[in-house]
Amino acid sequence: MNRDWPYAGFIAHRGGGSLAPENTLAGFATGARFGFAMAECDVKLSGDDVTFLLHDDTVDRTSDGDGVAAKLPYGEIEKLDAGSWFDKRFAGERMPTLAQMAELVERLGMRVNVEIKPSPGHEARTGELVAAEAAKLWRGRVPPLLSSFSDEALAVARAVAADLPCGLLLHDIAPDWKARAARLECQSVHVAHRYLDAAAIRAFQDAGLYVMAYTVNDPERAKLLIEWGIDAICTDAIDAIGPEWPAP
């Protein structure tokens, strides 16, 4: 299913999909335990410009704290329990820094799709610092695939770390996707799977782009995407869709 896609064909969403608290080290360890060679995560900035893993603009949903992430120093964020909300088995999990995650995935032998997830008004700064930090942390290793819904964040990331591959995240297939991908020198597009069919995948690939479908949790839908020639599938259902599936 991969043409010459340089990354894994199956990607664990937010580390461990639906089986572990998102964007935590336990999540990555869970993804690796299920055989995933690659995971996706979200990275943003704390109030004191530390790159760390979090999807939302606030810490409320995925921790025992509250507040806007862009206004909190990382010293406060790192003390929050980011696991108990999911299951008491994960009590004490933290929101790790990008550096802590990079160290773990090196030990696990995993590759990473780092989604640059800026808080509103912090697009350029987030793109700059995430790209600079990633370039330093992965020097001499297979680089992470950077992606973002923010053209501004990706443009700055490209300017700061031109050697890191980039993917354009699309909510849907906007008419200007080709121009945007070319302007940002993207290697891939990451598209909500419900908008994809065989013709759409072929159009992206004919433009020289790899295609990742997110977030695919139905095995039958995953099989159909594979038949259509998808390059990669990002999934929460890591116990139902993954590297050893579909069986030969």
Buried (B, 14 or more C-beta within 10 A) or exposed (E): BEEEBBBBBBBBBBBBBBBBBBBBBBBBBBBBEBEBBBBBBBBBBBBEBBBBBBBBBBBBEBBBBEBBBBEBEBEBBBEBBBBBBBEEEBBEBBBBBBBBBBBBBEEBEBBBBBBBBBBEEBBBBBBBBBBBBBBEBBEEEEBBBBBBBBBBBBBBBBEBBEEBBBBBBBEEBEEEBBEBBEBBEBBBBBBBBEEBEEEBBEBBBEEEBBBBBBBBBEBEBBBBBBEBBBBBBBBBBBEBBBBEBEEE
